[in-house]
Each structure stands twice: as structure tokens, then as C-alpha cells.
Amino acid sequence: MDQARNTLQQWISESSGIVFFGGAGVSTESGIPDFRSVDGLYNLHYKYPPETIISRSFFDADPEEFYRFYRDKMLWPDAKPNAAHLKLAELERAGKLKAVVTQNIDGLHQAAGSRTVYELHGCVHRNYCMNCHQFYPLDFMLQGEGAPRCSVCGALVKPDVVLYEEGLDPQTMDAAVRAIARADLLIIGGTSLAVYPAAGLVNYYRGHRLVLINKSPTPYDHSANLLLSGPIGEILGEIQI
């Protein structure tokens, strides 16, 4: 283990108020492609750019095409938590980690056992009728073709995920801000820190132990107290509790 990983181990051992803030790179080791990598969604070739298809205006205008893309590229029902998810859940059970703040919509943190998870962009496991608000699980969304319709009233069912042109949930953002502001150690991993307002959450951290774990540089590298480059599952998986 190199010096940076030794330091990370020491800081985690000494901390009791850890917050983890993660993005798509946390789930790539579970087989879910990230958005901006060479093989990510932004580099796929469709009739429309992915950022257009997963916008609210496109959803409203052409839900059939939205769901064709959504089922094909946004849903990964067979993905399993990786070493990063499992270690974070272990840290929470040990009373050291107080919250996970995630930009991911896959629900893998909860699947690993994490309980306090603030999902900035929602979750594919929650879906609601746009008329009567009937809840539907992921399995319902995977069935059939075309746009899913409510079995109660027949209206369109929408995933509880934040599309382009939609705002983040204020209560979730407020809870994430409070958690980060109280943290004695903030670990950020698997995110480009390029998507706002989520990336701006870093600015609420008041401590002096800001850790960035990423495979590529971020705009906040200069602000980090500790930088680690590599697969986040591998790095966190080595941590002893």
C-alpha cells in the first residue's frame, strides 16, 4: 500500500463523521457504464443525443422513444454492489460513515446495505403514475414495450429520476448539504465533479480532510488534501475497519 493509501487508512481510522460523495465511477465496477467515459452514454450513436433523449421536454414529447432508450441504456437490473458499495455500508454499520451522497440512480448503495443515502438524481427503483401517483417497482418498468401505463388510471408512469431541465429535490439537497457541512472527513469518488448543482456540494465541506479518488483529474483536485488515482472499489476495498 502506497503512502496515499496509508494516509486514507489513517484518516478513516481516526474519523467518526465520514461522508462519501460519489458518481457514476462508483458503479462502473458493477458493470454499469458511466456517462462521460469513452464507452459511456455520451459516446453512443442514436437518432438523438442522449442528453436530448433524457430531458424532460423529450420525455413529454415522445415518451415511447424515451423509454426505448431508457430501458436499453439506463436500466441494469442484474448489476450487483461492488467492493466500494460494500465497504461504505460496512463503514456505516461501524458507526464511522454518516451518509452517502450519490449522483447515481441505480440503488446499489442500498442493495449493499447502506441506510442513509441521499440520491441527488433519484432512483430507477421508484416510479410513479403521473396522474394518481401509484407506485411501481423496477420490474414493472422492465415489462413490455413502449411507454408504461398505470394499471389503475391508465396515465403515463414516470421514473423518479431527475431528467435534464428538471431541478433537484430541495429536501434531498438540503440533507446532503447538512451532512457534508458536518463531516470530519469527506471522501469523493468516481465523479468528474462537472455536473452542477451537485458538484457544488463540495464547497459546503468545512473540514481539512478532503479526499478525491478518481481515475482522471477533476476541477477540484487543487482543493483536495489527499488525491488517489485508481479504481475506487480496489482502493476502498483495502480499508480495514
matplotlib code that plots the C-alpha trace (Angstrom):
import matplotlib.pyplot as plt

x = [0.0, 1.5, 1.7, -1.6, -3.5, -1.8, -3.0, -6.5, -6.5, -5.2, -7.8, -10.7, -9.5, -9.4, -12.8, -16.3, -18.2, -17.3, -19.5, -19.0, -20.0, -19.9, -20.8, -21.0, -17.5, -18.6, -20.8, -18.6, -17.0, -20.5, -20.8, -22.8, -21.2, -20.6, -21.9, -18.8, -16.2, -15.1, -17.7, -20.3, -23.7, -22.5, -20.4, -23.2, -24.8, -28.6, -31.0, -30.9, -28.1, -28.5, -28.8, -31.7, -33.5, -33.2, -34.6, -38.0, -39.1, -38.3, -40.0, -43.1, -43.0, -42.0, -42.3, -42.2, -38.7, -37.6, -38.5, -36.8, -33.6, -34.2, -34.8, -31.9, -29.2, -30.3, -31.6, -29.2, -31.4, -28.7, -25.9, -24.6, -22.9, -19.1, -16.3, -16.8, -20.6, -19.9, -17.1, -19.2, -22.0, -19.6, -18.3, -21.8, -22.5, -19.3, -20.7, -18.0, -19.8, -22.8, -24.1, -23.7, -24.5, -24.8, -25.4, -26.2, -29.8, -29.1, -29.9, -26.7, -25.7, -29.0, -28.5, -25.2, -26.8, -26.3, -29.2, -28.5, -28.3, -29.1, -29.9, -29.4, -30.7, -33.4, -33.6, -34.8, -36.4, -39.1, -41.7, -45.0, -48.1, -48.1, -51.8, -52.8, -49.2, -49.5, -46.1, -44.4, -41.2, -38.4, -39.8, -42.9, -40.8, -38.9, -42.1, -43.4, -42.5, -43.4, -44.3, -45.6, -49.1, -50.7, -52.8, -55.1, -55.9, -54.1, -51.9, -48.1, -45.7, -42.5, -39.3, -38.4, -35.2, -34.1, -34.1, -32.3, -34.4, -35.7, -34.5, -33.0, -35.3, -34.8, -35.1, -32.5, -30.2, -30.6, -29.9, -26.8, -25.6, -26.1, -24.3, -21.3, -21.1, -20.9, -18.4, -15.0, -13.8, -15.3, -14.4, -15.3, -15.0, -16.0, -17.2, -16.0, -17.3, -18.5, -22.3, -23.9, -25.5, -24.4, -20.6, -21.1, -21.8, -18.0, -18.0, -20.0, -17.3, -15.7, -13.0, -9.5, -9.6, -11.0, -10.1, -10.6, -10.5, -10.8, -9.3, -9.0, -8.4, -11.3, -11.7, -11.4, -8.1, -6.3, -8.7, -8.1, -6.0, -5.4, -5.6, -5.8, -5.9, -7.3, -10.4, -12.5, -13.6, -10.0, -8.9, -11.8, -11.8, -8.4, -9.6, -9.5, -12.2]
y = [0.0, 3.4, 6.5, 8.0, 4.8, 4.6, 8.2, 7.3, 4.3, 6.5, 9.2, 6.7, 5.1, 8.5, 9.7, 9.2, 11.5, 10.4, 11.4, 9.8, 11.7, 9.6, 9.5, 7.1, 5.8, 4.1, 1.8, 1.1, -1.8, -3.3, -3.2, 0.0, 2.3, 5.9, 8.8, 10.6, 7.8, 6.6, 3.9, 6.0, 7.1, 10.4, 8.5, 6.3, 6.9, 7.4, 9.3, 12.0, 12.8, 11.0, 14.3, 15.2, 11.9, 12.1, 15.6, 16.4, 18.1, 15.0, 12.7, 14.8, 15.0, 11.4, 9.0, 5.9, 6.8, 7.9, 4.5, 2.7, 4.4, 4.3, 0.5, -0.2, 2.0, 3.3, 0.1, -2.5, -4.9, -7.6, -5.2, -6.1, -3.9, -3.9, -3.6, 0.2, -0.1, -2.9, -1.1, 2.1, 0.0, -1.6, 1.8, 2.9, -0.2, 0.5, 4.0, 5.8, 6.8, 9.1, 9.4, 8.6, 11.3, 9.9, 11.1, 7.5, 6.3, 2.5, 1.9, -0.2, 1.6, 0.4, -3.0, -3.2, -2.3, 1.5, 3.1, 6.9, 7.6, 10.9, 10.3, 13.6, 12.4, 10.0, 6.2, 3.8, 1.6, 4.3, 5.0, 6.8, 7.4, 11.0, 11.2, 9.2, 8.7, 5.0, 3.5, 0.9, -1.0, -1.5, -4.9, -3.1, -0.8, -3.6, -5.3, -4.9, -2.3, 1.4, 3.8, 2.1, 3.0, 3.0, -0.1, 2.0, 5.0, 4.4, 7.5, 7.6, 6.2, 8.3, 7.1, 9.1, 10.2, 13.8, 14.5, 17.3, 20.5, 19.3, 20.6, 18.5, 17.7, 20.6, 18.3, 15.9, 18.7, 20.3, 17.0, 16.4, 20.0, 19.4, 16.1, 17.4, 20.5, 18.3, 15.8, 15.4, 13.5, 13.9, 11.2, 12.0, 9.2, 8.2, 11.6, 14.2, 16.9, 18.6, 18.4, 21.2, 21.9, 18.5, 19.3, 22.5, 20.5, 20.2, 23.8, 23.1, 21.0, 22.8, 20.4, 19.8, 16.2, 16.2, 13.0, 12.6, 9.2, 9.2, 7.7, 11.1, 14.7, 16.9, 20.7, 20.2, 18.4, 21.6, 21.7, 18.1, 17.3, 13.8, 12.6, 8.9, 7.7, 4.2, 2.0, 3.1, -0.4, -1.6, 1.4, 1.3, -2.5, -2.4, -0.3, -2.0, -1.2]
z = [0.0, -1.0, 1.2, -0.1, 0.7, 4.1, 4.8, 3.7, 6.1, 9.0, 8.4, 8.2, 11.4, 13.2, 11.9, 13.2, 10.9, 7.4, 4.4, 1.0, -2.2, -5.4, -9.0, -12.0, -11.5, -8.3, -10.3, -13.3, -11.4, -11.2, -15.0, -15.3, -17.9, -16.9, -18.9, -20.0, -20.5, -23.9, -23.8, -21.9, -23.0, -24.4, -26.9, -28.2, -31.6, -31.6, -33.7, -30.9, -28.5, -25.1, -23.3, -25.5, -25.0, -21.2, -21.0, -19.6, -22.8, -24.8, -22.3, -22.6, -26.4, -27.2, -24.2, -26.5, -27.8, -24.3, -22.9, -25.7, -24.8, -21.1, -20.9, -23.3, -21.7, -18.2, -16.5, -15.2, -13.1, -12.8, -11.5, -8.1, -5.5, -5.8, -3.2, -2.9, -2.1, 0.3, 2.2, 2.5, 4.0, 6.4, 7.5, 8.2, 10.3, 12.2, 13.1, 11.2, 8.0, 8.5, 4.9, 1.3, -1.2, -4.7, -8.2, -9.3, -9.8, -9.6, -6.0, -5.4, -2.2, -0.6, -2.1, -0.4, 3.0, 3.2, 5.0, 4.9, 1.2, -0.4, -4.1, -5.8, -9.2, -7.9, -8.3, -11.0, -8.3, -7.7, -10.4, -10.1, -12.1, -13.3, -12.6, -9.5, -8.1, -7.8, -7.1, -9.4, -8.9, -11.4, -12.5, -13.8, -15.9, -17.4, -18.7, -22.2, -24.7, -25.2, -22.5, -19.3, -18.3, -14.9, -14.2, -12.0, -14.2, -17.5, -17.3, -18.1, -15.4, -14.9, -13.2, -10.1, -11.7, -12.4, -16.1, -17.9, -17.5, -14.1, -10.7, -7.9, -5.0, -2.4, 0.6, -0.7, -1.5, 1.9, 3.7, 1.6, 2.4, 6.1, 6.1, 4.1, 6.3, 9.4, 8.1, 9.7, 6.6, 3.1, 0.5, -3.1, -5.6, -9.1, -10.2, -12.7, -10.5, -13.7, -13.2, -11.3, -8.9, -7.5, -7.9, -5.9, -2.8, -2.3, -1.3, 1.8, 3.4, 6.3, 7.3, 6.3, 5.2, 1.6, -0.3, -4.0, -5.5, -9.3, -12.5, -14.1, -13.0, -11.7, -11.3, -7.6, -7.5, -6.3, -3.3, -2.1, 0.9, -0.5, -4.1, -5.1, -8.7, -9.5, -9.3, -6.3, -5.4, -5.2, -3.1, -0.6, -0.6, 1.1, 4.0, 7.4, 9.9]

ax = plt.figure().add_subplot(projection="3d")
ax.plot(x, y, z, "-o")
ax.set_aspect("equal")
plt.show()
